[in-house]
Amino acid sequence: MQNIDPQTLLLITVGIAAAAVLLQACVLIGILIALLKISKLVREKADEFHASTIPVLNHSRELLESTHSLVSRLEPRFDAAANDIAEIVGTVRSQAGRLDLTVNDLQERLHKHALRLDGMAGNVLDFIENTGNYISETINRPRRRASGVFAAAKAFVKGYAAPVQGRPTHVEPEPAPEDKNIPA
């Protein structure tokens, strides 16, 4: 190896270092250019996104504010309506309980009256049947006796009256007519 003077060696070292720095600067410039392009692309996409979402957000904000104002205006009415409905439901429940008790009471009374009327109707029908039997017996007894008396008188007149010539003097009495509806 030849002897290289230190200045040349220094110059070569500085040249290599300068080339490395220059290469590093080129790489950094390339990165900077790439970042600038990406930044520009991101900015464009952000602007597009911003342009499309801002109207939606504004409209949503307006809708939210109008809904909030509507709810704040209607909230007392909703509370009042809920309280009224709760009161009505409580009243209906108590009235339904009373109605149930009343219906049960009426049902019991109606059942008792039906049993009572059934008994009364049975007694009336028994009384009518007994009265009919008594009246029939009361009317038929004298009629049977009168019929018997008339039959006896007829037999007496036929049998013991003055004999007519050509007739026998002894006549058999006719039996009394029987009523087929009345048992003897």
C-alpha positions in Angstrom: 0.0 0.0 0.0 1.2 3.2 -0.8 1.4 5.9 1.6 -1.3 8.2 1.3 -0.9 11.5 2.7 -3.3 12.5 5.4 -4.7 15.3 3.5 -5.8 13.1 0.7 -7.3 10.7 3.1 -9.1 13.5 4.8 -10.3 14.8 1.4 -11.6 11.3 0.5 -13.3 10.9 3.9 -14.9 14.3 3.5 -16.0 13.4 -0.1 -17.6 10.1 1.1 -19.3 12.0 4.0 -20.5 14.7 1.5 -21.8 12.0 -0.9 -23.7 10.3 2.0 -25.1 13.6 3.2 -26.1 14.5 -0.4 -27.7 11.0 -0.8 -29.5 11.5 2.5 -30.7 15.0 1.4 -32.1 13.5 -1.8 -33.9 10.8 0.1 -35.3 13.4 2.5 -36.4 15.6 -0.5 -38.1 12.6 -2.0 -39.9 11.9 1.3 -40.8 15.6 1.5 -42.3 15.5 -2.1 -44.2 12.3 -1.3 -45.5 13.9 2.0 -46.6 17.0 0.1 -48.5 14.9 -2.5 -50.1 12.9 0.3 -50.9 16.0 2.2 -52.5 17.6 -0.9 -54.6 14.4 -1.4 -55.6 14.2 2.2 -56.6 17.9 2.1 -58.7 17.3 -1.0 -60.5 14.3 0.6 -61.0 16.3 3.8 -62.5 19.2 1.8 -64.8 16.7 0.0 -65.8 15.1 3.3 -66.2 18.6 4.9 -68.3 19.8 2.0 -70.6 16.7 2.2 -70.9 16.4 6.0 -71.3 20.1 7.0 -74.7 20.5 5.4 -75.8 17.2 7.0 -74.5 18.3 10.3 -76.1 21.7 10.0 -79.4 20.1 9.1 -79.0 17.6 12.0 -78.3 20.5 14.3 -81.4 22.3 13.2 -83.5 19.2 13.5 -82.1 18.5 16.9 -82.8 22.0 18.0 -86.4 22.0 16.7 -86.9 18.6 18.3 -85.5 19.8 21.6 -87.7 22.9 21.5 -90.8 20.7 20.6 -90.0 18.2 23.4 -89.4 21.0 25.9 -92.8 22.6 24.9 -94.6 19.2 25.0 -92.9 17.8 28.1 -95.3 19.4 30.6 -98.3 18.2 28.5 -96.9 14.7 28.4 -96.3 14.7 32.1 -99.9 16.0 32.7 -101.3 13.4 30.3 -99.4 10.6 32.0 -100.6 11.8 35.4 -104.2 12.0 34.1 -103.9 8.5 32.5 -102.6 7.1 35.8 -105.4 8.7 37.7 -108.0 7.4 35.2 -106.5 3.9 35.4 -106.7 4.0 39.2 -110.3 5.2 39.1 -111.3 2.5 36.6 -109.6 -0.1 38.8 -111.5 1.0 41.9 -114.8 1.3 39.9 -114.2 -2.2 38.5 -113.7 -3.6 42.0 -117.0 -2.0 43.1 -118.8 -3.2 40.0 -117.5 -6.7 40.6 -118.8 -6.6 44.2 -122.2 -5.2 43.1 -122.5 -7.8 40.3 -121.7 -10.6 42.8 -124.2 -9.2 45.3 -126.9 -8.9 42.6 -126.1 -12.5 41.4 -126.6 -13.8 45.0 -129.8 -11.9 45.4 -131.1 -13.0 42.1 -130.3 -16.6 42.9 -132.1 -16.3 46.3 -135.1 -14.7 44.6 -135.2 -17.4 41.9 -135.2 -20.1 44.6 -137.9 -18.3 46.5 -140.0 -17.8 43.3 -139.5 -21.5 42.4 -140.8 -22.5 45.8 -143.7 -20.1 45.6 -144.6 -21.3 42.1 -144.5 -24.9 43.3 -146.7 -24.1 46.2 -149.2 -22.2 44.0 -149.3 -25.1 41.5 -149.8 -27.6 44.3 -152.6 -25.5 45.8 -154.3 -25.1 42.4 -154.1 -28.9 41.9 -155.5 -29.6 45.4 -158.3 -27.0 44.9 -159.2 -28.5 41.5 -159.4 -31.9 43.0 -161.5 -30.7 45.9 -163.9 -28.7 43.6 -164.2 -31.7 41.3 -164.9 -34.0 44.2 -167.4 -31.5 45.7 -169.3 -31.1 42.5 -169.3 -34.7 41.4 -170.4 -36.2 44.8 -173.8 -34.5 44.8 -174.3 -35.2 41.1 -173.6 -38.9 41.6 -176.0 -39.0 44.5 -178.7 -37.1 42.5 -178.1 -39.4 39.5 -178.6 -42.4 41.8 -181.7 -40.9 43.3 -183.1 -40.3 39.8 -182.3 -43.8 38.7 -184.0 -45.2 41.7 -187.1 -43.1 41.1 -187.2 -44.2 37.5 -186.8 -47.8 38.5 -189.6 -47.3 41.1 -191.9 -45.7 38.6 -191.2 -48.4 36.0 -191.3 -51.3 38.4 -194.0 -50.5 41.0 -196.3 -48.3 39.1 -199.6 -49.5 37.8 -199.0 -52.4 35.5 -199.9 -51.9 31.9 -201.5 -54.8 30.1 -199.1 -56.8 28.2 -196.2 -55.9 30.3 -194.7 -57.9 33.0 -195.3 -56.7 36.5 -191.7 -57.1 37.6 -189.1 -54.9 35.9 -185.4 -55.1 36.5 -183.9 -51.7 37.5 -181.4 -50.2 35.1 -178.0 -49.6 36.4 -177.1 -45.9 37.1 -175.0 -44.3 34.3 -171.4 -44.0 35.3 -169.3 -40.9 34.6 -166.2 -42.2 32.8 -164.1 -39.2 33.9 -164.7 -39.7 37.6 -163.4 -42.8 39.4 -166.0 -44.6 41.5 
